[in-house]
């Protein structure tokens, strides 16, 4: 049975890009391996995969089931609706994922988790890699969360049908902060949340659009005045849309 699981697991892996010693390792555990790389295969993350800056492995949770039906879930202890991912099956999948990246940060995408922020994304980008467990059904047996020291992270105060799209969001936010992924690395330092503020408005040609004009200060070439204007607009936008960010400064 172990040999069968290993073979099936290897077949479900998606190795995008040639592994390098400096590659950022991402291991995704999911019931739907066909959903990967998904959006991660496009744009700058797709290019990073092709160049080997990122190495993506996808493991199918069902490959670690032991019955002929490849069952990964069961009814909740104590009753209630829905199903719960089994601890024993999930633990085997996690252990297999850690063989691919032993020092990966172990993350369970969960609506009850710690909110994903830019600060956390930057922290995660400094790791050797990430193991991302995509939840399904009513959730995951609490015992495997404890036994495998899983860190729960949420992308927002809402519930989705599964953790795959949350994994896309987290991986994209993290990967783009890695060296060599985004062409103009300096642009990363001027984005929303990097300094605790929302980003200022942006404009480009044409100068006039439906009676609306690019602010003159942006066209006058005085870089100090431009910097001051952008800072002012960042503060104004943050006050109007996310005053909670100012409370944290």
MIDO-366869 format. One record per residue: residue number from 1; residue in three letters; y, z, x of N, C-alpha, C in turn. Coordinates in Angstrom, 2 decimals. Each point is the difference from the previous one (the first is absolute). Layout:
N
ATOM lumnu gunu    n.py    n.pz    n.px   ca.py   ca.pz   ca.px    c.py    c.pz    c.px
ATOM   NUM  Ala       Y       Z       X       Y       Z       X       Y       Z       X
...
***
This chain:
249
ATOM lumnu gunu    n.py    n.pz    n.px   ca.py   ca.pz   ca.px    c.py    c.pz    c.px
ATOM     1  Unk   -1.21    0.00    0.84    1.21    0.00   -0.84    1.25    0.00    0.87
ATOM     2  Unk   -0.01    0.76    1.09    1.16    0.07    0.87    0.31   -1.35    0.60
ATOM     3  Unk   -1.07   -0.76    0.41    0.22   -1.31    0.59    0.58   -0.96   -1.02
ATOM     4  Unk   -0.48    0.11   -1.27    0.53   -0.86   -1.05    1.47    0.28   -0.23
ATOM     5  Unk    0.38    1.29   -0.01    1.39    0.38   -0.21    0.87   -0.52    1.12
ATOM     6  Unk   -0.48    0.13    1.23    0.79   -0.44    1.14    0.25   -1.49   -0.06
ATOM     7  Unk   -1.07   -0.77   -0.34    0.14   -1.45   -0.09    0.98   -0.39   -1.08
ATOM     8  Unk   -0.16    0.62   -1.18    0.88   -0.32   -1.12    1.43    0.36    0.31
ATOM     9  Unk    0.18    1.17    0.66    1.34    0.44    0.34    0.67   -0.97    0.96
ATOM    10  Unk   -0.76   -0.47    0.98    0.55   -0.95    0.96    0.42   -1.28   -0.71
ATOM    11  Unk   -0.79   -0.44   -1.00    0.34   -1.21   -0.72    1.25    0.16   -0.83
ATOM    12  Unk    0.29    1.23   -0.42    1.16    0.22   -0.85    1.27    0.21    0.82
ATOM    13  Unk   -0.14    0.07    1.32    1.18    0.20    0.84    0.81   -1.26    0.09
ATOM    14  Unk    1.30    0.15    0.05    0.89   -1.12    0.23    0.74    0.28    1.29
ATOM    15  Unk   -0.39   -0.70    1.06    0.65    0.17    1.29    1.07   -1.05    0.12
ATOM    16  Unk    1.25    0.36   -0.21    1.10   -0.94    0.06    0.68    0.10    1.35
ATOM    17  Unk   -0.04   -1.09    0.75    0.60    0.05    1.33   -1.01    0.48    1.03
ATOM    18  Unk    0.20   -0.35    1.23   -0.90    0.43    1.07    0.36    1.41    0.44
ATOM    19  Unk   -0.95    0.95   -0.05    0.29    1.38    0.37    0.53    0.08    1.43
ATOM    20  Unk    1.01    0.79    0.20    0.57    0.24    1.31    0.09    1.50    0.20
ATOM    21  Unk    0.09    0.42    1.25    0.11    1.43    0.28    1.26    0.58   -0.61
ATOM    22  Unk    1.03   -0.85   -0.16    1.27    0.48   -0.55    0.11   -0.24   -1.50
ATOM    23  Unk   -1.06   -0.56   -0.61    0.04   -0.29   -1.43    0.11    1.29   -0.81
ATOM    24  Unk    0.75   -0.08   -1.07    0.08    1.11   -0.95   -1.16   -0.17   -0.96
ATOM    25  Unk   -0.85    1.01   -0.08   -1.22   -0.10   -0.80    0.23    0.50   -1.43
ATOM    26  Unk   -0.41   -0.82   -0.97    0.04    0.42   -1.40   -1.40   -0.20   -0.57
ATOM    27  Unk   -0.55    1.06   -0.57   -1.30   -0.06   -0.65    0.22    0.35   -1.47
ATOM    28  Unk   -0.36   -0.93   -0.89    0.15    0.23   -1.43   -1.36    0.21   -0.64
ATOM    29  Unk   -0.14    1.05   -0.77   -1.21    0.27   -0.76    0.30   -0.26   -1.46
ATOM    30  Unk   -0.74   -0.91   -0.62    0.35   -0.45   -1.34   -1.23   -0.48   -0.76
ATOM    31  Unk    0.08   -0.01   -1.31   -1.04   -0.59   -0.83    0.24   -1.50   -0.19
ATOM    32  Unk    1.14   -0.49    0.46    0.35   -1.40   -0.18    0.46   -0.62    1.32
ATOM    33  Unk   -0.92   -0.20    0.94    0.38   -0.55    1.31    0.62   -1.39   -0.09
ATOM    34  Unk   -0.29   -0.72   -1.09    0.56   -1.34   -0.15    1.52    0.02   -0.20
ATOM    35  Unk    0.57    1.18   -0.26    1.45    0.10   -0.17    0.76    0.01    1.33
ATOM    36  Unk   -0.74    0.05    1.10    0.65    0.06    1.32   -0.26   -1.28    0.80
ATOM    37  Unk    0.96   -0.44    0.83    1.24    0.68    0.33    1.08   -0.07   -1.08
ATOM    38  Unk   -0.16   -0.88   -1.00    1.00   -0.09   -1.06    1.38   -0.26    0.57
ATOM    39  Unk    1.02    0.71   -0.48    1.37   -0.21    0.49    0.16    0.27    1.49
ATOM    40  Unk   -0.92    0.79    0.57    0.09    0.30    1.43   -0.30   -1.23    0.86
ATOM    41  Unk   -0.58   -1.03   -0.62   -0.31   -1.21    0.74    1.15   -0.99    0.04
ATOM    42  Unk    1.15    0.37   -0.56    1.16   -0.90   -0.05    1.16    0.57    0.79
ATOM    43  Unk    0.98   -0.85    0.26    1.27    0.39    0.63   -0.25    0.65    1.36
ATOM    44  Unk    0.83    0.98    0.35   -0.07    0.58    1.35   -1.30    0.77    0.22
ATOM    45  Unk   -0.55    0.62   -1.05   -1.26    0.71    0.18   -1.15   -0.99    0.22
ATOM    46  Unk    0.06   -1.14   -0.69   -1.01   -1.02    0.21    0.05   -0.54    1.42
ATOM    47  Unk    1.21   -0.21    0.51    0.15   -0.47    1.37   -0.52    1.04    0.99
ATOM    48  Unk    0.27    1.26   -0.29   -0.49    1.08    0.87   -1.52    0.05    0.02
ATOM    49  Unk   -0.63   -0.27   -1.15   -1.46   -0.07   -0.06   -0.52   -1.15    0.86
ATOM    50  Unk    0.64   -1.15   -0.11   -0.43   -1.18    0.75    0.15    0.23    1.51
ATOM    51  Unk    1.05    0.70    0.39    0.25    0.24    1.43   -0.84    1.14    0.55
ATOM    52  Unk   -0.67    0.74   -0.88   -0.79    1.12    0.48    0.79    1.26    0.21
ATOM    53  Unk    1.25    0.03   -0.47    0.79    1.23    0.09   -0.56    1.04   -0.96
ATOM    54  Unk   -0.66   -0.48   -1.04   -0.65    0.87   -0.98   -1.45   -0.45   -0.11
ATOM    55  Unk   -0.90    0.95   -0.13   -1.40   -0.31   -0.26   -0.40    0.66   -1.31
ATOM    56  Unk   -0.39   -0.80   -0.97   -0.32    0.49   -1.33   -1.49   -0.08   -0.26
ATOM    57  Unk   -0.60    1.14   -0.35   -1.41    0.06   -0.40   -0.08    0.50   -1.42
ATOM    58  Unk   -0.83   -0.65   -0.81   -0.15    0.39   -1.40   -1.45    0.36   -0.26
ATOM    59  Unk   -0.24    1.20   -0.50   -1.35    0.45   -0.31   -0.14    0.19   -1.51
ATOM    60  Unk   -1.11   -0.50   -0.54   -0.30    0.11   -1.42   -0.70    1.34   -0.26
ATOM    61  Unk    0.59    0.83   -0.82   -0.59    1.30   -0.29   -1.43   -0.13   -0.54
ATOM    62  Unk   -0.27   -1.06   -0.74   -1.34   -0.15   -0.58   -1.08   -0.21    1.05
ATOM    63  Unk    0.39   -0.42    1.19   -0.98   -0.18    1.06   -0.60    1.32    0.46
ATOM    64  Unk    0.59    1.10   -0.41   -0.46    1.31    0.45   -0.70    0.79   -1.13
ATOM    65  Unk   -0.22   -0.68   -1.12   -0.76    0.61   -1.09   -1.49   -0.06    0.33
ATOM    66  Unk   -0.78    0.90   -0.59   -1.41    0.09    0.36   -0.94   -0.43   -1.11
ATOM    67  Unk    0.50   -0.25   -1.18   -0.89   -0.40   -1.09    0.06   -1.51   -0.20
ATOM    68  Unk   -0.91   -0.53   -0.76   -0.10   -1.45   -0.17    1.20   -0.57   -0.75
ATOM    69  Unk    0.69    0.83   -0.74    1.18   -0.46   -0.74    1.28    0.08    0.83
ATOM    70  Unk   -0.12    0.52    1.21    1.15    0.15    0.92    1.10    0.85   -0.66
ATOM    71  Unk   -0.41    1.10   -0.59    0.92    0.88   -0.72    0.88    0.78    0.97
ATOM    72  Unk    1.27    0.07   -0.31    0.94    0.74    0.86    0.68    1.13   -0.76
ATOM    73  Unk   -0.24    0.09   -1.30    0.71    0.97   -0.83   -0.96    0.71   -0.93
ATOM    74  Unk    0.50    1.09   -0.62   -0.80    0.74   -0.96    0.96    0.74   -0.93
ATOM    75  Unk   -0.57    0.61   -1.04    0.83    0.69   -1.00    0.62    1.26    0.59
ATOM    76  Unk    1.18    0.40   -0.48    0.68    1.18    0.53   -0.76    1.29   -0.30
ATOM    77  Unk   -0.13    0.85    0.99   -0.58    1.32   -0.23    0.91    0.77   -0.95
ATOM    78  Unk   -0.59    0.62   -1.02    0.79    0.72   -0.98    0.41   -0.86   -1.18
ATOM    79  Unk   -0.36   -1.27    0.04    0.30   -0.89   -1.11    1.36   -0.65    0.10
ATOM    80  Unk    0.27   -0.89   -0.91    1.27   -0.70    0.00   -0.20   -1.50    0.08
ATOM    81  Unk    1.07   -0.76   -0.21   -0.11   -1.45   -0.01   -0.11   -0.60    1.40
ATOM    82  Unk   -0.45   -1.23    0.06    0.01   -0.75    1.25   -1.12    0.38    0.95
ATOM    83  Unk    0.13   -0.53    1.22   -0.99    0.23    1.04    0.71    0.44    1.28
ATOM    84  Unk   -0.77    0.58    0.92    0.54    0.52    1.26   -0.78   -0.60    1.17
ATOM    85  Unk    0.70   -0.42    1.04   -0.66   -0.52    1.19   -0.82    1.12    0.66
ATOM    86  Unk   -1.23   -0.30    0.35   -0.91    1.00    0.56    0.38    0.37    1.42
ATOM    87  Unk   -0.19    1.27    0.33    0.32    0.50    1.33   -0.94   -0.56    1.06
ATOM    88  Unk   -1.32   -0.06   -0.32   -0.97   -0.42    1.02    0.18   -1.47    0.38
ATOM    89  Unk    0.20   -0.86   -0.99    0.18   -1.43    0.28    1.29   -0.24    0.76
ATOM    90  Unk    1.06    0.63   -0.46    1.31   -0.20    0.62    0.01    0.54    1.43
ATOM    91  Unk   -0.65    1.12    0.23   -0.06    0.58    1.35   -0.67   -0.95    0.98
ATOM    92  Unk   -1.07   -0.66   -0.43   -0.67   -0.96    0.88    0.91   -1.17    0.35
ATOM    93  Unk    0.77   -0.45   -0.99    0.94   -1.10    0.24    1.09    0.42    0.98
ATOM    94  Unk    0.51    1.21   -0.17    1.03    0.52    0.90   -0.54    0.10    1.41
ATOM    95  Unk   -1.21    0.52    0.14   -0.61    0.14    1.32   -0.17   -1.36    0.67
ATOM    96  Unk   -0.39   -1.01   -0.77   -0.14   -1.35    0.55    1.35   -0.55    0.42
ATOM    97  Unk    1.02    0.29   -0.79    1.34   -0.44    0.35    0.51    0.64    1.27
ATOM    98  Unk   -0.34    1.26    0.20    0.43    0.72    1.20   -0.73   -0.47    1.25
ATOM    99  Unk   -1.17   -0.61   -0.17   -0.68   -0.61    1.15    0.82   -1.19    0.52
ATOM   100  Unk    0.70   -0.67   -0.91    0.83   -1.14    0.39    1.31    0.45    0.63
ATOM   101  Unk    0.51    1.15   -0.44    1.24    0.54    0.57   -0.06    1.52   -0.07
ATOM   102  Unk   -0.61    0.63    1.01   -0.25    1.45   -0.04    1.25    0.86   -0.18
ATOM   103  Unk    1.15   -0.46    0.51    1.21    0.81   -0.09    0.93   -0.42   -1.13
ATOM   104  Unk   -0.53   -0.75   -0.95    0.83   -0.46   -1.12    0.50    1.18   -0.83
ATOM   105  Unk    1.23   -0.11   -0.47    0.54    0.97   -0.95   -0.70   -0.25   -1.34
ATOM   106  Unk   -0.61    1.01   -0.57   -0.84   -0.15   -1.19    0.83    0.20   -1.26
ATOM   107  Unk    0.17   -1.06   -0.76    0.91    0.04   -1.15   -0.72   -0.41   -1.28
ATOM   108  Unk    0.18    0.80   -1.02   -0.49   -0.30   -1.34    1.21   -0.32   -0.86
ATOM   109  Unk    0.08   -1.24   -0.51    1.12   -0.39   -0.85   -0.18    0.65   -1.36
ATOM   110  Unk    0.90    0.93   -0.33   -0.17    0.82   -1.19    1.36    0.32   -0.62
ATOM   111  Unk    0.14   -0.08   -1.34    1.28    0.32   -0.64    0.42    1.45    0.15
ATOM   112  Unk   -0.90    0.87    0.39    0.37    1.40    0.18    0.35    0.31    1.46
ATOM   113  Unk    0.05   -1.04    0.83    0.22    0.21    1.42    1.45    0.15    0.41
ATOM   114  Unk    0.19    0.20    1.29    1.33    0.08    0.62    0.70   -1.35   -0.16
ATOM   115  Unk    1.26   -0.01   -0.41    0.70   -1.28   -0.19    0.13   -0.79    1.30
ATOM   116  Unk   -0.22   -1.31   -0.11    0.21   -0.89    1.15    1.50   -0.22    0.17
ATOM   117  Unk    0.52    0.32    1.16    1.41   -0.19    0.31    0.12   -0.82    1.28
ATOM   118  Unk    1.20   -0.44    0.30    0.21   -0.75    1.24   -0.33    0.87    1.22
ATOM   119  Unk    0.35    1.28   -0.09   -0.30    0.92    1.10   -1.50    0.11    0.22
ATOM   120  Unk   -0.75    0.10   -1.08   -1.45    0.10    0.12   -0.59   -1.32    0.50
ATOM   121  Unk    0.53   -1.13   -0.47   -0.48   -1.30    0.46    0.19   -0.13    1.51
ATOM   122  Unk    1.15    0.44    0.49    0.24   -0.08    1.45   -0.97    0.92    0.75
ATOM   123  Unk   -0.26    1.16   -0.56   -0.96    0.93    0.62   -1.39   -0.63    0.07
ATOM   124  Unk   -0.41   -0.64   -1.08   -1.32   -0.63   -0.04   -0.10   -1.19    0.94
ATOM   125  Unk    1.12   -0.67    0.21    0.01   -1.18    0.88   -0.27    0.37    1.46
ATOM   126  Unk    0.13    1.27    0.33   -0.23    0.45    1.36   -1.44    0.45    0.24
ATOM   127  Unk   -0.82   -0.08   -1.05   -1.41    0.36    0.13   -0.78   -1.16    0.63
ATOM   128  Unk   -1.25    0.27    0.39   -0.87   -1.06    0.52   -0.47   -0.91   -1.13
ATOM   129  Unk   -0.10    0.56   -1.18   -0.45   -0.79   -1.14   -0.04    0.84   -1.26
ATOM   130  Unk   -0.34   -0.66   -1.11   -0.06    0.66   -1.30   -1.32   -0.31   -0.68
ATOM   131  Unk   -0.59    1.01   -0.61   -1.12   -0.19   -0.90    0.53    0.22   -1.40
ATOM   132  Unk   -0.04   -1.03   -0.84    0.59    0.05   -1.33   -1.11   -0.04   -1.05
ATOM   133  Unk   -0.16    1.07   -0.73   -0.98    0.07   -1.08    0.69   -0.32   -1.31
ATOM   134  Unk   -0.45   -1.07   -0.65    0.60   -0.44   -1.26   -0.78    0.62   -1.15
ATOM   135  Unk    0.62    0.91   -0.71   -0.66    0.70   -1.10   -0.20   -0.88   -1.22
ATOM   136  Unk   -0.88    0.43   -0.88   -0.26   -0.66   -1.29   -0.43    1.05   -1.00
ATOM   137  Unk   -0.10   -0.39   -1.25   -0.46    0.86   -1.08    0.94    1.21   -0.15
ATOM   138  Unk   -0.60    1.17   -0.29    0.82    1.21   -0.20    0.41    0.65    1.31
ATOM   139  Unk   -0.61   -0.44    1.09    0.34    0.60    1.29   -1.22    0.15    0.88
ATOM   140  Unk    0.15    0.87    0.99   -1.00    0.19    1.04   -0.46    1.45    0.01
ATOM   141  Unk   -1.29    0.21    0.20   -0.55    1.36    0.09    0.79    0.80    1.05
ATOM   142  Unk    0.53    1.12   -0.42    0.87    0.82    0.86   -0.68    0.41    1.30
ATOM   143  Unk   -1.31    0.14   -0.04   -0.72    0.49    1.18    0.07   -0.95    1.18
ATOM   144  Unk    0.02   -1.32   -0.26    0.09   -0.94    1.11    1.43   -0.05    0.55
ATOM   145  Unk    0.97    0.25   -0.86    1.38    0.08    0.47    0.12    1.14    1.01
ATOM   146  Unk   -0.63    1.12   -0.32    0.04    1.16    0.90   -0.87   -0.22    1.23
ATOM   147  Unk   -1.22   -0.50   -0.20   -0.96   -0.13    1.10    0.41   -1.02    1.04
ATOM   148  Unk    0.73   -1.04   -0.42    0.41   -1.05    0.93    1.49    0.07    0.30
ATOM   149  Unk    0.63    1.09   -0.39    1.42    0.24    0.31    0.88   -1.20   -0.37
ATOM   150  Unk   -0.15   -0.45   -1.23    0.80   -1.14   -0.46    1.41    0.45   -0.35
ATOM   151  Unk    0.96   -0.80    0.38    1.40    0.24   -0.31    0.36   -0.85   -1.20
ATOM   152  Unk    0.46    0.62   -1.07    0.34   -0.75   -1.21    1.46   -0.46    0.05
ATOM   153  Unk    0.20   -1.29   -0.25    1.34   -0.59    0.01    0.19   -0.82   -1.27
ATOM   154  Unk    1.16    0.12   -0.60    0.35   -0.71   -1.23    1.16   -0.95    0.25
ATOM   155  Unk   -0.02   -1.16   -0.66    1.12   -0.93    0.13    1.00    0.16   -1.15
ATOM   156  Unk   -0.24    0.95   -0.90    0.96    0.22   -1.08   -0.60    0.83   -1.12
ATOM   157  Unk    0.86    0.45   -0.88   -0.43    0.85   -1.11   -0.49   -0.84   -1.18
ATOM   158  Unk   -1.08   -0.70    0.22   -0.63   -0.81   -1.05   -1.45   -0.18    0.37
ATOM   159  Unk   -0.79   -0.47   -0.96   -1.44   -0.16    0.21   -0.38   -1.47   -0.15
ATOM   160  Unk   -0.83   -0.50    0.93   -0.51   -1.36   -0.07   -1.52    0.04   -0.17
ATOM   161  Unk   -0.59   -1.16   -0.21   -1.45   -0.04   -0.22   -0.79    0.25    1.27
ATOM   162  Unk    0.62   -0.17    1.14   -0.69    0.24    1.26    0.97    0.09    1.15
ATOM   163  Unk   -0.51    0.36    1.16    0.86    0.24    1.15    0.26   -1.21    0.87
ATOM   164  Unk   -0.55   -1.17   -0.36    0.14   -1.16    0.87    1.46   -0.43    0.15
ATOM   165  Unk    0.73   -0.08   -1.09    1.41   -0.41    0.11    0.83    1.04    0.72
ATOM   166  Unk   -0.36    1.26   -0.17    0.67    1.05    0.76   -0.29   -0.15    1.49
ATOM   167  Unk   -1.22   -0.42    0.33   -0.36   -0.23    1.40    0.82   -1.15    0.59
ATOM   168  Unk    0.22   -1.07   -0.81    0.86   -1.09    0.45    1.37    0.55    0.39
ATOM   169  Unk    0.57    0.79   -0.92    1.37    0.51    0.21    0.09    0.85    1.24
ATOM   170  Unk   -0.94    0.93    0.13    0.03    0.89    1.16   -0.20   -0.78    1.29
ATOM   171  Unk   -0.99   -0.88    0.02   -0.29   -0.75    1.22    1.18   -0.88    0.39
ATOM   172  Unk    0.62   -0.66   -0.96    1.14   -0.86    0.30    1.16    0.81    0.56
ATOM   173  Unk    0.30    1.14   -0.63    1.11    0.83    0.46   -0.22    0.50    1.42
ATOM   174  Unk   -1.26    0.26    0.35   -0.34    0.53    1.32   -0.06   -1.11    1.04
ATOM   175  Unk   -0.70   -1.06   -0.32   -0.25   -1.07    0.98    1.29   -0.64    0.48
ATOM   176  Unk    0.96   -0.21   -0.88    1.24   -0.67    0.39    0.81    0.81    1.02
ATOM   177  Unk   -0.34    1.28    0.15    0.69    0.85    0.97   -0.66   -0.04    1.38
ATOM   178  Unk   -1.13   -0.67    0.11   -0.69   -0.09    1.28    0.70   -1.01    0.90
ATOM   179  Unk   -0.04    0.25    1.30    0.63   -0.90    0.97   -0.55   -1.42   -0.13
ATOM   180  Unk    0.90   -0.96   -0.03   -0.39   -1.40   -0.01   -0.26   -0.60   -1.36
ATOM   181  Unk   -0.01    0.82   -1.06   -0.30   -0.53   -1.33    1.22   -0.67   -0.63
ATOM   182  Unk    1.14    0.69    0.01    1.24   -0.57   -0.53    0.78   -0.59    1.16
ATOM   183  Unk    0.45   -1.25   -0.16    0.67   -0.70    1.10    1.22    0.72    0.52
ATOM   184  Unk    0.95    0.31   -0.88    1.22    0.69    0.42   -0.19    1.49   -0.22
ATOM   185  Unk   -0.55    0.67    1.00   -0.33    1.42   -0.14    1.23    0.85   -0.31
ATOM   186  Unk    1.17   -0.43    0.47    1.21    0.80   -0.24    0.34    0.07   -1.48
ATOM   187  Unk   -0.44   -1.01   -0.77    0.30    0.00   -1.44   -0.68    1.16   -0.71
ATOM   188  Unk   -1.09    0.51    0.58   -0.72    1.10   -0.62    0.82    1.28   -0.05
ATOM   189  Unk    0.95    0.12    0.92    0.79    1.22    0.07    1.15    0.01   -0.97
ATOM   190  Unk    0.23   -1.14   -0.70    1.13   -0.09   -0.92   -0.44   -0.14   -1.45
ATOM   191  Unk   -1.19    0.48   -0.29   -0.55   -0.17   -1.34    0.20    1.27   -0.84
ATOM   192  Unk   -0.26   -0.16   -1.30    0.05    1.15   -0.89   -0.93    1.10    0.51
ATOM   193  Unk    0.47    1.24   -0.11   -0.74    1.22    0.31   -0.07    0.33    1.49
ATOM   194  Unk    0.29   -0.94    0.90   -0.09    0.31    1.41    0.99    1.09    0.40
ATOM   195  Unk    1.19   -0.01   -0.61    0.99    1.04    0.29    0.23    0.91   -1.19
ATOM   196  Unk   -0.93   -0.02   -0.94    0.11    0.85   -1.18    0.86   -0.59   -1.10
ATOM   197  Unk    0.42   -1.26    0.16    0.84   -0.66   -1.00   -0.65   -1.30   -0.46
ATOM   198  Unk    0.41   -0.49   -1.16   -0.41   -1.32   -0.42    0.79   -1.05    0.78
ATOM   199  Unk   -0.58   -1.16    0.14    0.64   -1.04    0.81    1.19   -0.60   -0.73
ATOM   200  Unk    0.99   -0.41    0.78    1.21   -0.62   -0.54   -0.30   -1.38   -0.60
ATOM   201  Unk    0.92   -0.57   -0.82   -0.21   -1.33   -0.57    0.00   -1.08    1.09
ATOM   202  Unk   -0.69   -1.10   -0.29   -0.05   -1.14    0.92    0.57   -1.24   -0.69
ATOM   203  Unk    0.58   -0.90    0.81    0.56   -1.25   -0.51   -0.30   -1.12    0.99
ATOM   204  Unk    0.01   -1.23   -0.51   -0.10   -1.17    0.86    0.65   -1.18   -0.73
ATOM   205  Unk    0.00   -1.18    0.63    0.60   -1.18   -0.63   -0.67   -0.33   -1.33
ATOM   206  Unk    0.74   -0.55   -0.97    1.41   -0.42    0.09    0.97    1.18   -0.13
ATOM   207  Unk    1.23   -0.22    0.44    1.00    1.07   -0.03    0.31    0.41   -1.43
ATOM   208  Unk    0.00   -0.97   -0.92    0.27    0.30   -1.41   -1.21   -0.38   -0.83
ATOM   209  Unk   -0.42    0.90   -0.89   -1.13   -0.27   -0.89    0.36    0.49   -1.39
ATOM   210  Unk    0.17   -0.95   -0.94    0.31    0.31   -1.40    1.16    0.98   -0.12
ATOM   211  Unk    1.05   -0.26    0.77    1.20    0.82   -0.06   -0.06    1.28    0.79
ATOM   212  Unk   -1.08    0.21    0.71   -0.15    1.20    0.83    0.08   -0.41    1.47
ATOM   213  Unk    0.77    0.77    0.79    0.26   -0.36    1.38   -0.60    1.01    0.97
ATOM   214  Unk   -0.34   -0.47    1.18   -0.39    0.91    1.07    1.22    0.84    0.37
ATOM   215  Unk   -0.16    1.32    0.13    1.15    0.84    0.39    0.64   -0.50    1.28
ATOM   216  Unk    1.35   -0.04   -0.01    0.74   -0.56    1.15   -0.34    0.70    1.30
ATOM   217  Unk   -0.23    1.32   -0.04   -0.23    0.76    1.22   -1.19   -0.55    0.79
ATOM   218  Unk   -0.97   -0.59   -0.71   -1.20   -0.50    0.66    0.24   -1.35    0.69
ATOM   219  Unk    1.15   -0.60   -0.28    0.29   -1.32    0.55    1.09    0.01    1.05
ATOM   220  Unk    0.56    1.18    0.26    1.15    0.09    0.89   -0.38    0.22    1.46
ATOM   221  Unk   -1.26    0.31    0.28   -0.45    0.11    1.38    0.28    1.33    0.69
ATOM   222  Unk    0.54    0.98   -0.75    0.26    1.31    0.59   -1.25    0.87   -0.20
ATOM   223  Unk   -0.80    0.13    1.06   -1.30    0.64   -0.14    0.09    1.49   -0.32
ATOM   224  Unk    1.03    0.65    0.46    0.18    1.43   -0.31    0.30    0.17   -1.49
ATOM   225  Unk    0.87   -0.86   -0.52    0.33    0.08   -1.44   -1.22   -0.35   -0.85
ATOM   226  Unk   -0.79   -0.96    0.47   -1.23   -0.36   -0.72   -0.97    1.17   -0.02
ATOM   227  Unk   -0.15    0.67    1.15   -0.89    1.16    0.06    0.47    1.09   -0.94
ATOM   228  Unk    1.32    0.26   -0.04    0.55    1.03   -0.88   -0.20   -0.37   -1.47
ATOM   229  Unk    0.20   -1.29   -0.32   -0.17   -0.45   -1.39   -1.45    0.17   -0.43
ATOM   230  Unk   -0.92   -0.38    0.86   -1.42    0.12   -0.35   -0.42    1.44   -0.17
ATOM   231  Unk    0.50    0.88    0.85   -0.31    1.42   -0.12    0.53    0.55   -1.32
ATOM   232  Unk    1.24   -0.38   -0.34    0.61    0.46   -1.24   -0.82   -0.47   -1.20
ATOM   233  Unk   -0.41   -1.26    0.00   -0.77   -0.54   -1.11   -1.38    0.66   -0.10
ATOM   234  Unk   -0.60    0.32    1.14   -1.28    0.70   -0.01    0.12    1.35   -0.68
ATOM   235  Unk    1.06    0.72    0.34    0.22    1.31   -0.61    0.25   -0.14   -1.50
ATOM   236  Unk    0.81   -0.98   -0.39    0.31   -0.21   -1.42   -1.27   -0.34   -0.80
ATOM   237  Unk   -0.81   -0.89    0.54   -1.24   -0.38   -0.69   -0.96    1.18   -0.11
ATOM   238  Unk   -0.08    0.78    1.07   -0.90    1.14   -0.02    0.46    1.05   -1.01
ATOM   239  Unk    1.30    0.24   -0.07    0.53    0.94   -0.98   -0.30   -0.45   -1.42
ATOM   240  Unk    0.11   -1.32   -0.23   -0.17   -0.54   -1.35   -1.48   -0.07   -0.41
ATOM   241  Unk   -0.87   -0.36    0.96   -1.38   -0.30   -0.37   -1.02    1.06    0.44
ATOM   242  Unk    0.24    0.64    1.15   -0.95    0.98    0.51    0.72    1.21    0.57
ATOM   243  Unk    0.75    0.73   -0.84    0.72    1.17    0.52   -0.92    1.03    0.63
ATOM   244  Unk   -1.27   -0.02   -0.36   -0.96    0.95    0.59   -0.12   -0.18    1.49
ATOM   245  Unk    0.22   -1.23    0.48   -0.08   -0.24    1.45    1.12    0.70    0.74
ATOM   246  Unk    1.18    0.07   -0.63    1.12    0.69    0.63   -0.24    1.50    0.08
ATOM   247  Unk   -0.72    0.52   -0.98   -0.31    1.44    0.00   -0.91    0.38    1.16
ATOM   248  Unk   -0.75   -1.01    0.52   -0.95    0.26    1.07    0.65   -0.10    1.38
ATOM   249  Unk    1.23   -0.53    0.07    0.65   -0.22    1.29    0.63    1.30    0.52
***
